[in-house]
Amino acid sequence: VMKSARALLPYLKDNDLVLDVGCFTQEAKKYYPSWIKYQGIDQKKFHPQTQVIDLNHGFEPIPCQAALCLETLEHLLDPLDTLESIEKSLVPGGYLVVSLPNENTLFHRIRALFGTVDAECFSPEGKHLHLPSLRQSRLFLSGKFQILKELYYISPSGCGSRSSWVGKVLTLFPNEVHQYLADKLPSLFARGFIFLLQKHS
């Protein structure tokens, strides 16, 4: 979240509104200075100030200068509808940061060879309905926005994973090693992708 939120900072001006789509507990808000306005929307009220909106099929545009959509699109029934709603919310030339998880890492590919493609296939909460690759993510986002920058994040500890033993092995290596591999071969080693996007003027 920190890496994604800070990617917007160089592009923000006094009193700009950052719309956080799928804000969860509004963790991103703490990375912005007081002169930035912030509005979080999500499907449930995980934070007292969150505006509850069904994001599955888009939403009524909320005018803003910048937006975040972190680890959200992969959960939605119609992510393109929501992406279009964000695009309509942004001013011309406005900025958006999107993060998407990578379910095609080397670990996931090896696990699939042993018969487990998605361990949470029928989970009622937190289920990823879409499992995009890096190429698919780029194609999906570039249809509405210009991609200015890509960043890759790591999660070697495997926090929250049912395969926690893998995290114990991976954390024997310094984070710098994991980040180096993620930057060089993101499709195989990045736990997720962060895209800095700009709406076409």
N, C-alpha and C positions, 0 to 999 in steps of 0.2 A: 504493500500500500504506500509506504514512504517513497519508494522509487517512482511509482506511478504518479503520485500527487506532486512531487517535486518537479516532474517533467514539465508541468504547466507553468511553474513559477516565472520563468523568464518572459512569458507572454502576457502576464496579468498586469492590469493598471488599477489605479485607485477606483474603488467601488464597483469593480467588475463582479458579476455574479457567476460563481461556479456551481453548476447543476450536477449533483452526484446521483447518477441513476443506478439503483441497486446499492444504496449507501451502507446497508447493514447497520453497524453500530456507529456510523459516522466517524470512523477512525481517521479518514483522510483530512477532516476539518482541522485537526491539530497541526498540520503541516503548512497551513496558510496564515499569513499575517492578519492582524485585526482589520486592516483596510480592505480586505477582500470579503465580499458577501458570499454566503454559502447556503445552498438549499439541498437537502437530501430527500430523495423519494425512494420508496421500496414497497414490496408486496406486503410486508408486515412491519409493525411498529417496534423494531429492534432498538430504537432510540426515541426518547420522548418527543423530540422535535421533528421526527421523520413524517413526511406527508405520505400516507398510504395510497398507493395507486396500483392497479393490476397492470403489470408490464408485459404480459404475455402477448398482447396484440397491439402494442404501441400505446401511446397516450397523447392527450391534448398537448400541443407544444407549450413549453414554458420558456419565454424569452431569456436568453443568457449569452454571455460573452465566451464562456468556456464550459466544458463538461468533462465528467469522468464516468466511465462505465467499466468497473473493475470486477472481473470474475462473475459476470452476470449473464451475458448473452448466451452462454452455453446451457443455461438453465431454462430458457424461455421457449415456449411453443413456437412462436414466430419471431425470432430475433431480428429478421430484416425489418419487420414493422417497427420495432423499438429503435433500431438504428435510424430509420427514416424519421421517426419522431424526434430523436436527438438532433438530426440534421436540420429539421424545420425549426427547432428551438434556438439553434445557434445563429448569431448574426453572420452576414457574409464575411468570410475570412476568419471565422471563429475557430477555436482549437478544441480538440477532443483527445483524451487519452483513454484507450481501451486496453484492458489486459484479458488474455485468454489462457487457460491452462493447456499444457501440452500433454495429451494422452497417448503420444506416439514416441515417448522416450525409449531409450535402449531397454530400460527396465520393463516398460509396458510391453514391448515387442517380445522380450524373452518370456514374460509371464503368459502372453497369448499363445506362445508355442506349447506351453504346458496346459492349455485348455481354459485359462481364465482371461477372457478378453476384457471384461468389466466386472470387477468384484461387487459393485454396488448396483447391478443392473435393475433391480426392482425396489430399490430404496425409495421410501416415500418422501424423504427430506434430503435436500442437498444434491439431488441427482443431476448429473450432466446428461442432458438430452442430446447434445451435439459434441462430437469429439474431433474438432478440426486439426488438421496438420498445419504447419507453418505456411505452406503454399496456399492451402484453402483459406486460411485466415487473411492472408494478403489479398487474395482475390475478392473475398467477401467485403472487406473494408474499403478497398480501392474503388469499388463501384460508386461510392458516395463521397469519398474523401481522398485527398492527396496524402500519401504517407510521407511524413517528414523525417521520421527517425524510428528505429526499432531498438528496443532494449530487451535483455533476457534475464529472467530471475531464476534463482536456484532454491531448492529446499532439501538439502542433503539429509536433514534429520528425519525426514519422512513423518513429520508431526501430523497426527491424526490418521495415519495410514494403518491398515490392518497388518501390513507387512513391516511392522516397526523394527524387526530384526535387521532389515536392510539398512535402515537409518543408522543403527549402531555401527554397522560396518563402514558406511559412507562417511560418517563423521570422524573417522580415523584420519581422513585426509583433510588438509586445510581448505577453508572456503575458497581461497584464491585458486586452488586447483579446479574445483567445481565450476567457478565462474569462468575460468579460462576455457574449459571444455565447452561450457554453454555458449560462450561468445564465438568460438571457432566452429562448433557443430551444434547449433541450437536445436535442430530437429531431433537429435539424439540425446542431448544432455541438458537442455534448458527445461526447467519445470513449467515454465510458461513464458508467454510473449507479451511485451508491452509496446503499444504502437502510439506514437505521437502523430496526430492527424490534423489536417486543416480543411475546413469546409471551402469548397470552390467559391470564389468571389462572384 
